[in-house]
Amino acid sequence: MGYNSIHVMANGRDARNGTGKRLTGTTSSGSTRLGKNSVSYIVVPQQLIVEVSVNIVYMVTGGKSLQKFHDLVCGHNCKDIKLTYFIMIFASVHFVLSHLPNF
C-alpha cells in the first residue's frame, strides 16, 4: 500500500491535480504546485533534511540499544565503552547486512 493509497483513504479522493494527472510523488506534486524550477530549491532540500535526520536518529537509537544490551549482559564487571563505539558497531553491522541480497 503506497502513499497515494493512504492519501486516498484519508481524504476520500484521489491524489490528482485539477488536470487529472496523477501525482506519484513529492517532486511531481511540488512541481505542479510550485512550478518546475522551484522544486529543486524547495522540496528536494526538505526531503534531504528529513532523510538525514531520520538516519541519524536510527543510528543513535541502534547504538543506545546495543549499549543497553551490553550493560545488561556484562553488568558492572566490564569496562565502560563510549556510545560512539556502539553506534559505529551498529552502523557496521547494518552496512554489511544491507548488502546481502536476500536479507
N, C-alpha and C positions, 0 to 999 in steps of 0.2 A: 504494500500500500504506500504510494508515494505522497509527496507533499500536496499535489493537486487533488488527490482523492480526499485527503483530510480537509483541505480547504473547501471542497465542495460539500462535504458532510457538515462542516461547521457553519458555513454561510448559507447553505441551501441553494447555491448557484455555482455555475461552472467558473473556472478561473480563465475567463476570456475578457479581452478588451472590447470596446464598442464596435470594432470592425468584425468581430467573430473569430479573430486569430487567437489560437490557443497560446497562453503564456506558460512556457515549460520550465522556467527557472527565474532566478532573481535578476539575472542580467537582461533577459528578454522583457521582464516586467518593468525593470528600471528604464530600459531604452524606450519603451512605449510611453512611460510617464514623464521622463526627464529629457528625452532626446538621445540620439545615438552617441554624441560626443561626451555627454555628462556622465555616462555610465562608468567609464574607466576612471573618472575622477571622484565619484561619489560612492557607488555601490561596491566596486572592487576593493578599495581600501577598507571599507566596513567589513566585508567578508574576511579579509586578511586579518584584521584585528581580532575578530571573533574566533577564527580558527587558531591563531597563535595563542590566544588566551585560554581556550579550551585545552589545547595541548599542554600548556604549562601546568594548569590545574590537574590534568590527568597524570602527568609525571610526578608532581609533588604528592598527590594522593597515593599513587603506587609506591613511592619511596617511603612515605609515612606508614603505609600498611606493612611493608617489609620490615621497617624498623620496629613496629609494634610486635610483629611475629618474632623477630629476633629477641626482643626483650622478654617476651612471654616464654620462649623456649629456653633461652640461655639464663635468664634470671640475673642475679647480681654477680655471678661468677665470672662473666665475660667483660672484656674491655669495652667501653663505650665507643661507638662508631658514629661519625658525623652523618647527619641526614643527607648531605650532598653525596656521599658514597652510596647510600641506599638508592637514591634517585638514579645514579649512574648504573647501578646494578640492574634496576628495574628497566631502564631505558635500553641497556644492552640486551637483556633477555627479550624485551619487546621487539627490538630490531631484528634479532635472529628469527624469532617466531613469525614475524610479519613477512619474511622472505621465504618461508616454507610454502610450497604450492598448495597443499591440501590441509592446512591447519585452520 
